[in-house]
Amino acid sequence: MKLQKPTCEEALINNHPDKHLDIMKNFSLLIVLIITLSFVSIHAQLYINAEIHPRAEMRYGYKQLSDTISSPAFLISQRSRLGLGFTMEKYSLYFAIQDVRVWGDEQYYSSTGIRGDQASVDLKEAWAEYSFSDQFSLRLGRQQLKYADQRLLSGRNWNQYGMSYDAILLKYKGDFVCDAGFSYNNNKEIVYQETYSLDKMKTMNFVYLKKQWNENIESSFIYVLSGFQKPDKVEGIYFKHTPGIILKFSLQDFTFNGSGYYQFGQNNIGADVSAYFWNLKSEYSLPHVTFAAGIDFLSGQNFASSDSSYLKKDHLFDLLYGSRHRYYGNMDHFSNIPKGTAGGGLIDIYLDAQINVSDKLYFKPTYHYLRLQNNVMDPDSPGLPSTLDKSLAHELDFMLSYKPAKDFKIEMGYAFLISAKSLNKIQNLASEQAIDAHWLWIMCIITPSMSFEKKKAD
């Protein structure tokens, strides 16, 4: 039988370098899997976890205000993760790969079918941990770092990609918890020192302490030393210091949380920094409902100041790798604080309630009033310069969560944002052009897992 010769298009697809890259990645993954499984016969436990996380969204003003000529966007994105870990007497190892894509984003196709995509599989985690004793351990490699209220270091898991860190982590757990992390980054393997990307951290280091004083009081301290490459010196780094204190106090049905942070040092362009952040939150719990109210206060630059020494400093607090989506409105207009506030900082006053309909179902409405912390100049001011009104937006977020099984959850939500004139101007929209923002989403989170116990052979 005569074989049909592939078309030019198919030949190009089959020989594309990205296809070979995918093959090499899959081969490498197979090798890792084989090596890992070879340890099972002499070690105690193997565990596997997975996640399939598709999310459908209707966006009309999500992240960017809509105007009269924009049309709503509808999309479906998906995160797929596979984790493999094992533990032995003093060691723990964990590997996780992930693929993130938008349905239909394949770039290689023909009129008769979809052929594939550019490589989107990435290494999410790969770390090894050695326990020196019951209290001390050392973890090395790519890992997730989530501490305290996640204002500075977080998993940011709403984003389909999430956050991972290449770091050395020294851990202590006794009467108190103490973790210390260290990192140093390069774009590639080098022979002589080269300039690192100026918009990525060259180094990120931290110390975290937590003490549970009694069943009602918990306190934490975190100090983060972050550094950016100097643009004119390959061996130079601008360092920024961020210490903070987090407190939690419980009293019968009430819970009070508060934190405060201060930043000093230099920012990524070498300007001196003097910025701060604080928040307060109180919760009241009833049998089926929990009410909460709070305020976040993030300092910004006063652009109306005439003090030259003040203007030379950076007064906008940097959230580093902290959470945004969970705190500053689901519409994510303030996930980038410098851009979303034009450098003026942010005050967020919020109210929410979690209504537990059953053990499997809850409903959560949240209201945000968002405003500038400091003065931002009005770009459309005629005559003498004036500042923008500090009111930015009112936002309502609604979420419904249903968990019929341990490893299966369905969530859906709707968010509605009414922008003020100041936010319209910050986003370069005339007031008569801006339209109230809407966002609707629904997602499934499927997280099966399994573990295997195996005794060491005699």
N, C-alpha and C positions, 0 to 999 in steps of 0.2 A: 504494500500500500504506500502510496506517495504521501509524504508529509507536506502539509501546507506551509509555505514560507511565511514567516511573520511579516506584518506590514512594517513600514518605516517607523510609524508612530509607536507600535508595540516594541520594536527593537530598541528605540530610544528609551522607552520606559524601563525595559528590562535591564538595560545597561547604565541606567542613571546612577551616579555615584552615591546618591542618598539611599538607593535601594541596597547597595552593597554595605553601606553604613548600618542600615537596619539589620542586615544579615549578621554583621560582625557583633552588633549589640546583643542580638538574640543568642548568638553562639557564646558570647561572654557570660550572659545570664545563665545559660545551660551549664557552663563550667562551674560557676559559683554554686549552682544548685547541687551539682554532683558532689563537689567538695564538701558542701554543708551536710548533705545526707550521709556522707561517709563518716562523719563524726557521731552520728546518732547511735551507732552500735556501742560507743564507749562513754556516752554522756547521758545526762539525766532526762532532758526534756527538749522536745521540738515543738514549736507552735507556728501556726500559719494564720494570718488574717488578711482579709481582702475588703475592698470597698468599691462599689459601683454607685456613682453619684450623679445622675442626670438632673439637669435643672432647665425648665422652660421659663422664658421671661417675655413679657411685653413691656418695652421701654418707651416712655414718652416724657423725657425730661430727667431720666436717670443720669446722674453725674454732670449733665450739661442741660441748662434750661432750654426748652423748646421755643421756637418762633412760629410764625404763622405759616411758613412754607415747609416746615419739617414734617415728615410722616413718622408714625410710630414704628418701632422696630420689634420684630419677633424673632427669637432665636432659641436654640437648645444647645447647651454645652454639657460636657460630661467629663468627670474625673474618674479614672480607674486606677486603683492602687492594689498592689500585692506585696505583702510583707512576710518575711520568713526569718524566724529567730530560734536560737537554741541556747540553753544554759548548761553549764557543767559545774564542777565543784566551786571554782572561784571566778569563772568567766561567764559573760553574757555577750552574745553577738546578735546583731539584727541588721537585716537588709530589706529595703523597700524600693520598689520601682513604681513609677506612676506615668500615666499617659493623660494628657489634657487636650481636649479638642472641641471644636464646634461641629455639630452634625452638618455634614456636607462640605467641609473645608478641604477635601482632597484636591490636590493639585495635579495629579496624574490620572487621566481618564481618557476614554474615547467615546465615540457615539454608541458603542455597544456595552459599555460598563465602566465601573470605577476600578482603577488599578491600584491606587495607593496614595500615600501622602509623604511629605517630608518627615524626617524622623522627629517624633514628638515624645518618645519614651525617654525618661530621665531618671537619674538616681535620686530618689527622695531622701532616703536615709541609708547609712552604712557605718555602723559604729561597733566598737568592741569595748567592753567594760571589765576591768579586773578589780576584784574585791580583796584589799589587803587584810581586812578584818570585817567584823560585823558593822563597824562604824564608817570605815574609810573605803572609798573606791575611786577608780580613775576611768573615765570614758573618753575615747578618742574617735574622731571621725565626724561624718555628717549626721546631724541630729536636730531634733526640735527642742527649742528652749522656750519655756513658758513660766513666768515668775510673777508672784503676787497678783496684782490686779491687771497685769499684762499691759501696763501703760508704756513700758519701754521695750520689753522683749515678749513676743507673743508668737502663737502659731498662725494667726491670721487665716484661719481655715475657711472662712466664708469665700475668699478668693479660691477658685478651683485649684490653683497651683499651691497655695499655702506657703509657709516659710520654713526654710531649713538653714542650718548654720554649720559651717566647717569649723570645729572648735575642739579644744582640749578642756575637759570638764573634771575638776576635782571635787568630790562629794563627801560630806560628813553628815551623819545622822545619829544623834544621841539625845541629850537633854534639849538640844536645839538643832536646827538644820542650818548647814552652811555649804553653799556651792560657790566655786570660783571657776570662771571660764576665761579662756585665752584664745585669740585667733590672730592670724597674719596672712594676708591675701596677696596673690599675684595673678595676672592675666594668663600666664602660661609658665612652663618651665623655662628658667632663664640661666644665663651664664654670668652676666653682670647685671647690676640693679637697673631696672627700667621704670619709667613712670607708669603708675597704676591708673586705672580709670578714675577720673576726677569726680564722678558722680556716684561712686561706690566706696564703702568704707574700706580703708586699707587695713585697719585693725579694729577689733571690738572685744573688749575685756570687761569683766564684771565680777563683783562679789555680792552674794545674796545671803542674808541671815533671817531666820524665822524662829520665833519663840512662842510656844503656846503656854501662857502663864497659868491659866486654869480653864475651865470649861466655858468661861465667858469672855476672856480677853486673849487676843492674839496680836502680835506685833511683828513687823518685818522691816528690814533695811536693805536697800539696794544701792550699789554704786556702779555706774557704767562709765568706762573710759573708752571713748570712741575717737577714731583718728582718720583723717582724710589726707591723701597724698598732696604735697605742695606742688603746684604746677611748674615751678621753676627749678626745683631741686629733687632729684630722684631719691635722695636719702632723707628728705625732710618730710615731716608729718605734722599737720595741725591737730592738736588734741583738744577734745571737749570733755568736760567732767560733768556728770549728772548724778548727784546723790539724792536719795529720797527715802521717806519714812511712810509706812502703811500701817494703819491701826484698824482693828475690828473689835467691836464690843457688843455683846448680846445681853439682853435683859428681858427675861420671859418672852413675850411675843414681839419684842422690838430688837432690831439689829441696826447698829450704826457703823458706817465705814467712812474712813477719811484717809487722804494721802496728801503729801506735799513734796515737791521736787524743786531743786534749784540747779541751774546750768551756768557754768563759767568756763573760761578757757578761750578757744578760738573756733570759729566755724570753718566750713570747707573752703572759704576764700581768704582766710587769715584774719578776719575781723574779730575783735574782742567780743565775748558773749556775756550777757547778764540777763537771764530770763528765768521764769518760774512758772510752776503749775500747781494747782491744788484742786481737790474735789471733796465734796461731802455728800453722803447718801444715807438715808434712813429707810428702813423697811418695817412694816407692821403685818404680821401674819395672823390670819384667821383660819379655821379648819379647811376652807376650800379656796381662799383668796389671799394673795399677798399684794399689798400696796407698797409702792416705793416713790420717793421724791428725792431729787438731788440737783447738784449744780457742779459743773466743770468750769474752771477758770484758767485759761491758757493765755499767758502774756503775749503781747504783740508790740510792734513798733509804733511810736507816736510820731507820725510824719508831719504833724503840725508844730513840733518843737523847733525852737530856734537855737537851741543849745548845741553847738558844734561837737562838743565832747560826747553828748548823748547820741547824736546822730551817727557818730563813728562806730558805735557799738550795736551789736545785734541783740534785740530784746524779744525776738520771736522764739518761743519755746519749741524745741525740736523733739518730736515724739519718737525719734529714732526708728526702731522696728516694732513700735507698739501698735495695739489694736485701734482701728478707726471705725469700722462698720458697726461694731457692737455698741459704740458709745455715741457717735455724732450723727445719728439718723441713718436709716437704711438706704436712703437715696444716694448716699456717698458723695454729696456735694462738698463735704469737708474731709474727705479722706486724704487730700493734699492740702494741709492747712495754709502754707504760704500762698498757693494759688487761689484757694477758696476764699481767703480773707484778704487778699492783696497784702499780706504781711502784717495785718492789724491785730492778729490774735483772735481768740474765740471765747465766748461765754455761752454755755449750753445749760438751760434750765429745763428739767424734764420731770414728767410724771408717768408712771406706768402701773399696770396691775396684771397679775397672772391669775387667771381663773381656772382652777383645776376641775374640769367637768367630771373626770374619772381618773383612774390610775393611768389610763392610756391616752387621754385627750385633755389638752389645755388650750386656752385662748389668751393672747397677750396683746392688749392695745398700749401704745406708747405715744406720748405727746412731747415734742421738742420745741422750745423757743430759742432760736439761735441769733446771736448778735455779735458785733465786733467788740473786742475788748478795748481797743485803742483807736486813735484817730487816723483815718485814711483820707487822703485828699480826693475831692470830687473832680474827676477828669473833665466834666462838662460845665464846670462853674464859670459863668461869665464874669468879667471884671476881676475883683479881688478873689484870691484863692479861698475856698471854703472846704469843709470836710463833709464826708458822707454821713447821713444818718446812720446810727449804729445798728438799727434793726435790720436783720438779714432775711429771716424766713420763719415760718411756722410749718412744722411737719407732723403728720400723723402716720404712725406705722401700726399695722395690724398683722398678727401672725397666729396661725392655727396649726397645732402640732398633734399628730395622731401616731401612736406607736403600738401597732397590734401585736408585735412580737419583739423579742429581745434584740434581734439583728435586722429589724426592718422598721423604717419610720417614713412617714409622709408629712411634709410641711408645705404650707402655702401662705402667701402674704400679699398684702396690698399696702402701698405707701402713697401718700398725697402730700405735696409740698406747695405752699403759697409763698412766692418770693416777694421780698420788698424791693423798692427801687434801688437800694444800695447793692443788693446781690445782682440785679440786672446789669448795673453799670460795671461791677467787677467782672461779669462775664461778657461784657461788651454787647449788651442787648439794650435797645431802647425800651422804656417802660411799656409803650403801646405794642411792642412786638412780643414781649414775653407772655407765655401761656403757663397756667398752673401745671405742675409736673405730676405725672402718674406713673406708677410702676406696679406690675402684677407678676407674681412668680409662683411656681409650684415645683417641688423637687422630691425625689425619692432618695433615701439613703439606705443602702443595703450593705451590711457589714458582717458577713459570716466569719467565723473563726473556729479553729480547732487546735487541740494540743495532743501530744503523744508522750506518754511516760514510758521510759525504758530503763531497766536496771542494768548496771554495769555487769558484764560477763565475768564469771569466775576465772 
